[in-house]
Amino acid sequence: MDKENQDSPNQRETTAAANGWLVIVLTALVAVLLLKSIFDSISNRPNYADTDRVVTPRGELGEDEKATIEVFEKVAPSVVYIRTKGYQQTFDGSVASQEFASGTGFVWDEKGHIITNLHVVKDSFQRRDSQLEVQLADNRIFDAEFVGAVSKHDIAVLRIDAEPSQLVPITIGSSDDLRVGQKVLAIGNPFGFDRTLSTGVIGGLNRTVGTDDENILGGMIQTDAAINPGNSGGPLLDSAGRLIGVNSAIVSTSGASAGLGFAVAVNDVYQAVGLVFNEAASPPAPSMGVAILDTETARENGIPENLLAGGLVVLFVYPDTPASLSGLQGCRRQGNTVILGDQITAIDGQPTSTFDELKALLGNHKAGDTITLDVVRGTRKFQVPLTLEARKVLL
């Protein structure tokens, strides 16, 4: 080994000492700078105790801010808080009032009709002795009557006995000319915080979404406006304050807003409300308690129409109905695949493959009659006895 390239012990000690002093100097410098920063921060802090403190005027709000505020103040009186309440036995055997579900809705007309999502009020069907109530913007509370619903759009119609002067109907828009990127506003009651405003843009149109109760909703508006539990049933508005959708679903791994909210397009809402009004005007017909998959919904979900030719495909089974008690199953989604529900091929031995044929066959019966359904489920064929009930308007 070359001795000239080896450091002596004295040289190594000198180098280590120099490095140590360098670390000490750098540490002291950092401490001085830190103390100076703290001193400057304290010396420059405003004296908030000074009674002569000058408040800087805010100035005019921006035009976009003014427009948002105007829309909110115009529409907020139309938005309502919907609750399903009832009684439940407590651990000590007593009975206490309890809120089972809540959501948002809005005033449709001066006759007291309130629009919301079907899933917001479904607990009123599943729980005996439950009661729907609607709280208006002025905090007055009314008992609500369920008028009817259309499951394929997740839209329900309620009615309250309020004077026209107490109601502020929402302004109806159109979903024909919506554009991706246009501004939208949502008003609802997320987590019980009433009349909360969120804003965003339309992120997509004509989306198909599966819901937690295995319903399939097509033609949906996608938005990044914050939609959270409790927003369901509330209005989605355009920048003019017109109703363009009903907030209905979110896609999220946490169950809260993740920037993917979905609303039923207002044209579908208008159609659903019209169907409910027409059905409600007629005497109640006998019902099985199912919604039937139509060709339009099948097409929107990529289901070949030839699969519907052999019988009526059950889209959705309403809870606490003859169909649910008989074990019938509706469509459901697994990932991107739609699993078809039971297919009703005949009633009392008479083949049926269209909704008109179904109405005609049920028209020969009354509530309380028992019928026999021929059902296909996958590769199985079997018969199901079912006792009809007076139909709620559940389409």
C-alpha positions, 0 to 999 in steps of 0.5 A, spaced: 500 500 500 502 507 498 504 510 504 503 517 501 496 516 500 494 514 507 492 520 512 495 520 519 491 519 525 493 527 527 490 529 520 483 524 521 482 528 528 483 535 525 478 533 519 473 530 524 474 537 528 473 541 522 466 537 520 464 538 527 465 545 528 462 546 521 455 543 523 455 547 530 456 553 525 450 551 521 446 549 526 447 556 530 445 560 523 439 556 522 437 557 529 438 565 528 434 565 522 428 561 525 428 566 531 429 572 526 423 569 522 419 568 529 420 575 531 418 579 525 412 575 525 410 577 532 412 584 530 408 585 524 402 582 526 396 586 526 394 589 533 387 586 533 385 589 540 386 596 537 379 599 537 381 603 531 382 597 526 380 599 519 376 594 516 377 594 508 371 594 504 369 588 500 367 591 494 362 588 489 361 581 489 363 578 482 358 577 477 358 569 477 357 570 485 351 574 484 348 569 479 349 563 484 346 567 490 340 569 485 339 562 483 339 559 490 335 565 493 330 563 488 329 556 488 331 554 496 323 556 498 321 550 493 326 545 496 323 541 502 325 536 507 322 529 507 322 524 513 319 517 514 318 517 521 315 511 526 315 508 533 320 503 535 321 499 541 327 501 546 331 496 550 327 497 556 320 495 552 318 502 551 316 505 545 319 511 542 319 516 536 324 515 531 326 517 524 327 511 519 330 515 513 330 522 510 332 526 504 330 532 499 324 533 495 321 539 491 314 543 490 311 541 483 305 545 483 300 549 487 296 543 489 301 540 494 305 535 490 312 534 492 317 530 487 322 526 490 326 519 489 322 513 490 328 510 494 327 516 499 320 514 501 321 506 500 321 505 508 314 508 508 312 501 505 317 497 508 315 499 515 308 498 518 305 504 522 310 509 519 309 516 516 311 521 511 312 528 513 314 534 509 318 540 512 317 546 508 322 552 507 319 556 512 319 550 517 312 548 517 311 540 517 305 537 514 303 529 513 304 527 506 300 522 502 304 517 497 301 518 491 305 514 486 312 512 483 315 510 477 321 505 479 325 505 472 326 513 473 326 512 481 321 518 482 316 518 487 310 523 488 307 525 494 302 530 496 301 535 502 295 539 504 297 546 504 294 552 501 297 554 494 300 561 498 304 556 502 307 553 496 313 555 491 313 551 485 319 550 482 321 552 475 321 546 470 327 546 464 328 541 459 334 536 458 334 536 451 339 541 450 344 540 456 351 540 454 357 537 458 361 542 461 355 547 463 354 549 470 349 546 475 347 547 482 344 542 487 340 544 493 339 538 498 339 536 505 346 532 506 347 529 512 341 533 515 344 540 513 337 543 510 338 547 504 345 546 502 348 548 496 353 545 491 356 547 485 359 544 479 358 542 471 355 537 467 360 531 466 357 526 462 350 525 459 346 519 458 349 515 463 347 508 466 347 507 473 346 501 478 343 503 485 344 500 492 337 496 491 339 493 485 335 498 480 338 500 474 337 507 472 338 510 465 339 516 461 342 519 467 346 526 468 353 526 471 355 531 475 361 533 479 357 538 484 357 534 491 352 529 492 351 526 499 347 522 503 340 526 504 341 530 497 337 524 494 330 527 491 333 534 491 333 539 484 339 539 479 339 546 476 342 550 470 345 557 471 338 560 470 335 556 476 331 551 472 330 544 474 334 540 469 334 533 474 333 530 480 339 528 484 339 520 485 345 517 486 353 517 487 358 512 485 363 512 491 368 507 495 366 511 501 359 512 501 360 520 500 361 524 495 367 523 490 365 527 484 361 522 481 353 524 482 348 522 478 341 525 476 334 523 473 334 528 467 328 532 467 324 530 461 324 523 464 321 526 471 316 530 467 314 523 464 314 519 470 310 524 474 305 524 468 304 517 468 303 517 476 297 522 475 294 518 470 294 512 474 292 515 480 286 518 477 283 511 475 280 506 480 285 502 483 287 496 479 289 489 482 297 489 482 302 484 483 307 489 486 312 489 480 315 493 475 316 490 468 322 491 464 320 495 457 324 495 451 327 502 452 330 501 458 333 494 455 336 498 449 339 503 454 342 497 458 345 493 452 340 488 453 338 484 446 330 486 445 329 478 443 330 476 450 324 480 452 320 476 446 318 470 451 315 473 456 315 479 461 322 480 465 321 483 472 325 489 473 324 491 480 320 487 486 317 492 490 318 490 498 312 488 502 308 486 496 305 480 493 311 479 488 316 480 494 312 475 499 312 470 493 319 470 492 320 473 485 326 477 483 328 483 479 334 485 475 340 486 478 347 489 476 354 485 477 359 489 475 358 492 468 353 486 466 346 486 467 343 479 470 335 479 468 330 478 473 324 473 473 321 472 466 313 471 467 311 467 461 303 466 463 298 467 468 293 462 469 296 458 463 294 464 458 301 466 455 303 474 456 309 477 453 307 485 453 305 490 458 298 491 455 297 483 455 298 483 462 294 489 464 288 485 460 289 479 464 289 482 471 283 486 469 279 480 469 281 480 477 280 484 483 284 485 489 284 478 493 284 474 487 290 468 487 293 467 480 298 462 478 304 465 474 309 461 470 316 463 471 323 462 468 329 464 472 335 462 468 334 455 466 329 453 471 321 453 469 316 453 475 310 456 477 308 461 483 302 462 486 300 470 488 295 473 491 293 480 488 292 487 492 289 493 490 295 497 487 299 503 489 301 507 483 308 503 482 310 503 475 
